[in-house]
Amino acid sequence: MRVLAVDFGRRRLGLAVSDATGLLARPWKTVPAGCDPMASAAEVAALVSGRHDDLSDLGAIVVGLPRRLNGEDNDQTAAARAFAQRLRELTGMPVHLQDERLTSYEAESRLAEREPNWKKRKARLDAAAAAIILQDYLDGRGEAAPSSLAAEGPGEH
């Protein structure tokens, strides 16, 4: 079963997808975010319903949950939760929230090792961050039962 991850942002949404075994994450694409998180959720839901080859056998979605370094909510946390809830409503799939602290920094560091051109790195940054969010989720699935918006409301994994 594949899992889709979304790095939720105000300007762009980074998307990543797991392999068919649900063990390895890879960056997929970046799409522009609308000014309304609900419109962005509808765009992602349309990608899911379009059943791209990359999304065959899709069984769950993971949304990165932005937080401050100390773990407290920030100005984007509520919007990400609303986005995840709307995505669950539109797709009927389980949607899990995954802590995304420092994923963009980690993605930038990894990309900088291979690509010196900042513009080229920036174009790939959000999808790379989504892949890190997804890999963290996939790696943590065996450690504890994940919480799901479908089952428990807006909890975190």
Backbone torsions as a table, in degrees:
resi	resn	phi	psi	omega
1	MET	NA	130.9	177.9
2	ARG	-86.1	154.7	176.5
3	VAL	-128.4	136.3	176.8
4	LEU	-102.4	138.2	175.3
5	ALA	-119.4	146.9	179.1
6	VAL	-125.3	123.2	169.4
7	ASP	-91.9	100.8	-173.8
8	PHE	-75.7	129.1	177.7
9	GLY	-145.1	166.5	-179.4
10	ARG	-72.5	-34.3	-177.3
11	ARG	-101.6	-36.4	-176.2
12	ARG	-140.3	155.9	172.3
13	LEU	-115.6	121.0	174.7
14	GLY	-88.7	135.7	-179.4
15	LEU	-121.3	140.2	175.7
16	ALA	-137.4	157.3	-178.8
17	VAL	-137.4	147.6	177.3
18	SER	-86.2	167.3	171.8
19	ASP	-72.9	174.8	-176.0
20	ALA	-63.7	-23.6	179.6
21	THR	-82.5	-11.6	-178.3
22	GLY	73.6	26.4	-178.1
23	LEU	-110.9	-31.8	-174.5
24	LEU	-121.9	135.6	179.2
25	ALA	-101.2	148.7	173.8
26	ARG	-143.8	145.1	175.8
27	PRO	-60.5	144.3	179.4
28	TRP	-115.0	-65.8	-178.1
29	LYS	-159.9	169.1	174.6
30	THR	-121.7	135.1	177.7
31	VAL	-125.7	147.0	178.0
32	PRO	-64.3	141.2	175.8
33	ALA	-89.0	142.9	173.9
34	GLY	-78.4	171.1	178.8
35	CYS	-72.9	-12.6	-179.5
36	ASP	-118.0	124.2	179.4
37	PRO	-56.2	-29.7	-179.6
38	MET	-69.7	-35.8	176.0
39	ALA	-68.1	-38.1	177.1
40	SER	-63.9	-39.4	177.7
41	ALA	-62.3	-40.0	179.2
42	ALA	-64.7	-35.9	178.9
43	GLU	-66.7	-43.4	177.8
44	VAL	-65.7	-41.1	178.4
45	ALA	-60.4	-37.3	177.8
46	ALA	-65.3	-38.9	176.0
47	LEU	-62.5	-42.9	-179.9
48	VAL	-63.6	-45.3	-177.5
49	SER	-72.0	-21.6	177.5
50	GLY	-70.5	-13.6	177.7
51	ARG	48.5	58.0	172.3
52	HIS	-59.4	155.7	177.5
53	ASP	-54.9	-36.9	179.4
54	ASP	-65.3	-19.0	-177.3
55	LEU	-111.1	15.5	177.4
56	SER	-64.0	142.7	179.5
57	ASP	63.5	31.0	179.5
58	LEU	-71.1	128.1	-176.9
59	GLY	-119.2	-14.6	-178.2
60	ALA	-162.2	162.9	178.0
61	ILE	-128.4	141.7	176.9
62	VAL	-119.8	131.1	177.7
63	VAL	-115.6	129.4	177.2
64	GLY	-67.2	132.5	-179.4
65	LEU	-104.6	109.5	-179.0
66	PRO	-72.6	138.3	179.0
67	ARG	-146.6	160.7	171.1
68	ARG	-70.3	163.4	-179.6
69	LEU	-59.7	-29.2	179.4
70	ASN	-82.9	2.2	177.1
71	GLY	95.1	-8.1	179.4
72	GLU	-75.7	156.0	175.8
73	ASP	-62.6	150.4	173.4
74	ASN	-117.2	-169.1	-176.2
75	ASP	-69.7	-13.1	179.7
76	GLN	-101.3	-11.5	-173.6
77	THR	-61.5	-48.2	-178.9
78	ALA	-62.4	-40.5	179.3
79	ALA	-65.2	-39.0	178.5
80	ALA	-66.1	-39.4	177.0
81	ARG	-63.7	-43.3	178.9
82	ALA	-64.3	-41.3	176.9
83	PHE	-58.5	-47.7	-178.9
84	ALA	-62.9	-42.5	179.8
85	GLN	-63.3	-44.2	179.8
86	ARG	-65.3	-38.2	177.8
87	LEU	-62.1	-41.3	177.1
88	ARG	-62.2	-43.9	179.3
89	GLU	-62.5	-42.0	-176.3
90	LEU	-74.3	-33.6	-175.1
91	THR	-100.4	-22.7	-174.5
92	GLY	70.7	13.1	-178.3
93	MET	-99.9	157.4	171.8
94	PRO	-64.1	134.0	177.7
95	VAL	-123.3	123.1	-178.0
96	HIS	-110.0	145.7	174.8
97	LEU	-100.3	135.9	-178.4
98	GLN	-129.6	128.6	177.6
99	ASP	-53.4	129.4	-177.5
100	GLU	-115.6	16.1	-178.9
101	ARG	-55.3	130.3	175.9
102	LEU	68.1	8.9	-179.7
103	THR	-69.0	-37.5	178.5
104	SER	-66.3	-39.0	177.1
105	TYR	-63.0	-45.6	179.0
106	GLU	-63.1	-42.6	179.2
107	ALA	-62.5	-43.8	178.8
108	GLU	-61.2	-42.4	179.4
109	SER	-62.5	-44.0	179.8
110	ARG	-65.5	-43.5	-179.3
111	LEU	-66.8	-35.8	-178.5
112	ALA	-64.0	-26.8	178.3
113	GLU	-66.0	-29.5	-175.0
114	ARG	-109.4	-22.6	-174.1
115	GLU	-130.8	108.3	-178.4
116	PRO	-74.3	-22.3	-176.3
117	ASN	-79.8	115.1	-176.8
118	TRP	-60.5	-40.4	-178.8
119	LYS	-62.9	-41.0	178.3
120	LYS	-67.9	-39.0	177.6
121	ARG	-64.4	-43.6	-177.6
122	LYS	-59.9	-37.5	-179.8
123	ALA	-64.9	-24.9	-177.2
124	ARG	-105.4	-5.8	-170.7
125	LEU	-61.8	-46.1	-175.0
126	ASP	-67.6	-40.1	177.2
127	ALA	-67.8	-36.5	177.5
128	ALA	-65.9	-40.3	176.9
129	ALA	-64.1	-39.4	177.0
130	ALA	-62.0	-37.1	178.5
131	ALA	-65.7	-36.7	177.4
132	ILE	-68.1	-42.8	176.0
133	ILE	-57.5	-47.2	-178.3
134	LEU	-65.1	-43.3	-179.6
135	GLN	-64.5	-37.8	175.5
136	ASP	-60.8	-42.7	178.1
137	TYR	-63.7	-48.8	-178.3
138	LEU	-61.0	-42.3	-179.7
139	ASP	-66.5	-32.3	-177.1
140	GLY	-86.1	-8.7	-177.2
141	ARG	-61.0	-35.1	-178.4
142	GLY	-78.5	-16.8	-176.2
143	GLU	-80.2	-35.5	-178.6
144	ALA	-155.5	156.3	177.8
145	ALA	-68.3	127.0	-178.9
146	PRO	-71.5	147.8	172.8
147	SER	-89.8	152.3	-176.2
148	SER	-134.2	143.1	174.0
149	LEU	-63.1	-31.4	-179.2
150	ALA	-66.5	-31.6	-174.6
151	ALA	-101.3	-36.5	-169.3
152	GLU	-126.6	4.1	-172.8
153	GLY	87.6	-167.7	-172.5
154	PRO	-78.4	77.1	175.6
155	GLY	-102.4	179.1	177.9
156	GLU	-117.1	158.5	172.9
157	HIS	-88.2	NA	NA
